[in-house]
């Protein structure tokens, strides 16, 4: 019954140097060496621009966390010793471990079980220009909970954190993390998703602002029937570094995952990195997974790196595939629209909007959807595209 | 009275090494109310003529002029040409993912007409035009040309022709790949456009079969980058029976046997 299907793709998946299963993790920052930049997990990241987050920078301030909770949703601010923390996953790089070692208070948002709740918004505002801060956020969806949490990042400074999403059995959580930082901001974050039996998450990362942003969403399954949909939408302008490193760890049978990240780049030095890792462990029979990354390069001088990694340790799966493509702006599309009288700038906007449409259409929080549409318009206005 | 005037047009395409001349001196005048069939074998440059007039960046005009009602078309950008009243129904319409047909049509109509069409009238207009071409209304919400069959794409080209009402329409092998029913529906669409006003049509085709549905006033034989013979309907009949051998030195049928 083994069905292994590999979708067509623009280039081959890279076989990792070491298995993702052997990737080192620890809560303790000192267990990691200070990265020099040549390490596999750091080689795309501009360490010099990280304000020392990777080399032991002490906190000089703290980010403000404000929660606009829906009815029934509880919000707590807890200390490091709260035993609910750190259960969804272990930090996988030195900055995540630094954040875990350094945070003083954590925010815990809990969606009530067996109930549907309206969207809750967590707004995180950076500590300010030149400041360094560490934080921790835990979002728990109790058994059979159903709801949405929007995490909205704004402001200035350097901010490293771990964000945990613990989705209990049968719960369905939608998460939208919007990185709308000011131009100077540096943000390094690891998201730890733990899915219970028959639980699902729709996890969307939006990255628009900041000088350097590196997000590592990791999904682990605690039971059968888990379902993870990961989406990413990013828009890098001149000089911006945006890095997304989703990792799906299929360790349980009959789970599903789907990863779709799309990015647009414009301007000198705009750099995006997408490393998509999927590991299907021997026990994960009946897995179905697909990952896709598409990049649209709008101008010269921008660079998109895209590396899908797929490791399969069992043949008894439903399907596994990946695709990655980075393309220039399609002149034929532009010609077609212009040949119908549509001016070039408007035609370009239509094409870029169309490129992101499938992701935006899936966001079912109208205010967020409208904000993203407006943000994309603004990005395009900014360069007069 | 719209007039498209092409004089001694030379066009090159930039290939890997040297530019290659494809059009070698085309002269053609299309006046409102006239339908000109351009017939020629594969590779004769017919499509290049249509793309060059529309302004595709792949082609370079090396000499000659193209004017629409005296205005220099070659000085205009692609979208300016369309707004001036030129329309190219493409042989291979382009897919634009994520842009719905309805949004595209409305954006194009707004650009060409100079103002956004009244929403209520517009919806009715589009519905009617789609029904005339046997297009399922569900296509309005699909992405432009994405996943459309060849015939569906051609119907949508003619839909745009009807909605945008250009002064001069260039139909580039609109008949290719159409089955009999689709050919009839598409031809009727072109004839409705012709009947709608004083418009000119340049009908580029390899085969004579579409001329059974769309009556040409003039027939031109295109070979090796220019017009080598012009005549009336009878020239098409001659091509129908003799093919292009007289013009190319090799046998290539103009009729489907």
Interface residues (C-beta under 8 A of the other chain):
Chain A: X331 X332 X333 X335 X336 X337 X338 X339 X340 X341 X342 X343 X344 X346 X347 X350 X351 X353 X354 X355 X356 X357 X358
Chain B: X54 X55 X56 X57 X77 X78 X79 X81 X82 X83 X87 X88 X90 X93 X94 X95 X96 X97 X98 X99 X103 X104 X107 X108 X111 X112 X143 X144 X160 X164
